[in-house]
């Protein structure tokens, strides 16, 4: 999964934590929709944008590819 950049403003404000992004995955494994469910506000949008770059193995039901939902968890830690 692609890692989101740590926004400069978030670094200045010492924002850190976990962002959970709910994703809708297409039949071919690409992300169709991404929505941050929780986490620091300054880190949500970068997490959503990174989630769009994720690729998954297609899921099949009865031999046919189907859309699925899932979550991607990003952890932001300042060092």
Buried (B, 14 or more C-beta within 10 A) or exposed (E): BEEBEBBEEBEEEEBBBBBBBBBBBBBEBBBEBBEBEEBBEBBBEBBBBBBBEBEBEBBEEEEEEEEBEBEBEBEBEEE
